[in-house]
């Protein structure tokens, strides 16, 4: 398995805002700190993606932009895919199956419950839910080794390399 999928839930959003819709809700102060922290950590781990796909919802867009800035990836290279916003597992699998075969590492930024469902599906029966019961809290990054073909995404086809939360990175900084 030489392909890698990086699945990230958007960073913490601000519920106390003038945003008219859920789609427009921005990041909170903590979210604006955690997103670049995760990008910097990804850089130190050699996890720079060859392609970035994100929900265009404001909080996901801000998260992807801050992560990419830390990774020196131009914002113009991010693919904004509306299907990731409020997506179910089948929508997310469809987006992944359409990715070019020549891309070996993809970062997908989106929302729960979809991101947690995607990690659970790809990880399969070996899944280990953290003690707090929340597989993908805000700004968490799942790093999975994937099959050689982006279209071959069967249940349990991936190997989880790491599941990293921002608070874990704070502890080692």
C-alpha positions in Angstrom: 0.0 0.0 0.0 1.9 3.1 -1.2 -1.1 5.4 -1.4 -2.1 7.5 1.5 -5.3 9.2 2.5 -5.3 12.0 5.1 -8.8 12.6 6.4 -9.3 15.7 8.4 -12.3 17.1 10.2 -12.5 20.9 10.0 -11.1 22.8 13.0 -13.4 24.1 15.8 -16.0 26.4 14.5 -17.6 29.5 16.1 -21.2 29.1 17.1 -21.5 32.6 18.4 -21.4 34.4 15.0 -23.5 36.4 12.7 -23.4 33.6 10.0 -26.8 33.2 8.5 -26.4 29.5 7.7 -24.5 26.5 9.0 -22.5 26.6 5.7 -21.2 30.1 6.5 -20.1 29.3 10.1 -16.4 30.3 10.5 -13.6 29.0 12.7 -13.3 29.9 16.3 -10.2 31.3 17.9 -9.2 27.8 18.9 -9.9 26.5 15.3 -7.7 29.3 13.9 -4.9 28.0 16.2 -5.3 24.3 15.6 -5.6 24.2 11.8 -2.1 25.7 11.2 -0.7 23.6 14.1 -1.9 20.5 12.3 -0.4 21.6 9.0 2.9 22.3 10.6 2.8 18.9 12.3 2.0 17.2 9.0 5.0 18.9 7.4 7.3 17.6 10.2 5.9 14.1 9.6 6.4 14.3 5.8 2.7 14.2 5.1 2.4 16.8 2.4 -0.4 15.8 0.1 -0.2 15.7 -3.6 -3.9 16.8 -3.8 -6.2 18.6 -1.4 -10.0 18.2 -1.6 -12.2 20.2 0.8 -15.8 21.1 1.5 -16.4 24.7 0.5 -18.2 25.4 3.8 -16.5 28.4 5.5 -15.1 26.5 8.5 -13.7 23.7 6.2 -12.4 26.2 3.7 -10.6 28.1 6.4 -9.2 24.9 7.9 -7.9 23.6 4.5 -6.4 27.0 3.7 -4.5 27.3 7.0 -3.3 23.7 6.8 -2.1 24.3 3.2 -0.4 27.5 4.1 1.6 25.7 6.7 2.5 23.0 4.1 3.4 25.7 1.4 0.6 24.6 -0.8 -1.0 27.5 -2.7 -4.7 28.0 -1.9 -5.4 28.0 -5.6 -4.5 24.3 -5.7 -7.2 23.3 -3.3 -10.2 21.6 -4.9 -13.5 22.8 -3.4 -16.0 20.0 -3.8 -19.6 20.7 -2.7 -20.3 17.0 -2.4 -18.2 16.9 0.8 -20.5 19.3 2.7 -23.1 17.2 4.7 -21.9 14.1 2.8 -22.7 10.6 3.7 -20.3 7.7 3.3 -21.3 6.9 -0.3 -20.8 10.5 -1.4 -17.3 10.6 0.1 -16.4 7.3 -1.5 -17.6 8.6 -4.8 -15.4 11.7 -4.5 -12.3 9.5 -3.6 -13.0 7.0 -6.4 -12.8 9.9 -8.9 -9.3 11.0 -7.9 -6.5 10.6 -10.4 -4.5 7.4 -10.2 -1.2 9.4 -10.4 -1.9 11.1 -7.0 -0.4 9.0 -4.2 -1.4 11.2 -1.2 -4.7 13.0 -0.8 -5.9 15.2 2.0 -9.7 15.4 2.4 -11.1 18.1 4.7 -14.8 17.8 5.7 -17.4 17.4 8.4 -18.7 14.8 10.8 -20.5 12.5 10.8 -19.1 11.8 7.3 -15.4 12.0 8.1 -15.8 9.5 11.1 -18.0 7.2 8.9 -15.3 7.2 6.2 -12.5 6.4 8.6 -14.6 3.6 10.2 -15.5 2.1 6.8 -11.9 2.1 5.5 -10.4 1.0 8.8 -12.9 -1.9 9.0 -13.3 -4.4 11.8 -10.0 -3.4 13.4 -11.3 0.0 14.4 -10.5 1.2 17.9 -12.7 4.1 19.0 -11.0 6.3 21.6 -12.1 6.2 25.2 -14.1 9.4 24.8 -16.1 7.7 22.0 -15.3 10.5 19.5 -13.3 9.1 16.6 -12.9 12.4 14.8 -13.1 15.5 17.0 -12.4 18.9 15.3 -9.1 19.2 13.5 -8.3 15.5 14.0 -6.2 13.9 11.2 -6.5 10.2 10.3 -3.6 8.9 8.2 -4.5 5.7 6.3 -2.5 3.5 3.9 -4.7 2.7 1.0 -5.0 0.2 -1.9 -3.2 0.9 -5.1 -6.4 1.9 -6.9 -8.5 4.8 -5.6 -11.6 3.1 -7.1 -11.0 -0.1 -5.0 -12.3 1.2 -1.7 -13.9 -1.8 0.0 -14.8 -2.1 3.7 -11.6 -2.6 5.7 -9.3 -2.0 2.8 -7.0 0.5 4.6 -4.5 0.4 7.4 -4.6 3.2 10.0 -1.1 4.6 10.5 -2.1 7.3 12.9 -5.1 9.3 14.4 -3.8 12.6 15.6 -5.6 15.2 17.6 -4.4 18.8 18.0 -4.2 18.4 21.8 -1.8 15.6 21.4 0.5 17.8 19.3 0.3 20.6 22.0 1.6 18.0 24.5 4.8 17.3 22.4 5.5 20.9 21.3 
